[in-house]
Amino acid sequence: MDTAFQHLIPNNFSNTSKVWVYQSNRIFGITEALQIESILQDFVEHWRSHGAKVTGFANLFFGQFIVFMANDNIEVSGCSTSSSIDIVKQIEQLFNVNLFDRQSLAFVIKNKIELLPLPQLDYALSNGFVTGETLYFNNTITNKAGLLNNWIIPVKDSWLASKLQKATMV
């Protein structure tokens, strides 16, 4: 699986631009993906913070991750953040998916994205299904620099590294 995505991120956003990642519990079909991209582009065109236009970006990556980015040229308020959350909730309802499950972890296993419930991680590590070299989608990133450099990283370089150490001690 080609995990290169950096070339799709706009250059005109600062590295401190705010980023939000929403992971779907399934991959979207091509028709759904086209609809979602249209919804996201329409949202970005009308995204406002206290009446000022937010210089924003939103896209669907790998058919499963919705990424929003707001340039830090103006402060993104709670209301403007809520409006992006509202769009994500609409997408959830339209396509019958879950985009807010933070207990589901995404990995690249055998060249495809696999989701693993957090409670099953220790088992997967202990049995070698997930290793330190397995690529992990670190959806906890919060800015453009994190997106570019720390979104898709080996487990050993993520917050999951401590779990990896415990699993190898067993």
C-alpha positions, 0 to 999 in steps of 0.5 A: 500500500502506498502511504504517500499523501504529503503531496496532497497537502496544500503548501500555503498552510503554515506548519502550525495550522490546526488539523483534525482527523476522523477515522471511519469504521470502514472504507468508503466506496467510490461513489460515497467518496465522491459525495464526501469530497463534494460535501467537504469542498462545499463546507470549506468554501463556506467555513467561517470563524466569527464571520471571517473566512477560515482558510481551510482544507478538507479531504478524504484520505485512503478512502477512510480518513477525513482530514480538516485543516485550518490555517492559523491566519485567523483563530478558529473558534469553538463555533467554527470547530463545532461546524466541522464536527456537524459536517462529520456527524452528517457524513456519519448519518448519510453513510451509516459509519462511525467517525468518532470511535477513538478506541479503534486503531488503524494499521497497515497490515499486509498492504491494507488498512486494518482496524483493531479495537484498542482492547485487542491490541495487547493480543495482536502485539503478543502474537506478532500481528502488530509489531514495532515496524507496523505502520500506525495511523496516529490520529492524535496529531493536531497540526500540519507538521504532525500530519506531514511527519507523524500521522503514519508512523511505525508503532515503535515511534508512536504512543503505543510503544509502551504497549509494545514493550509490555507485549515483548516482556510477556 
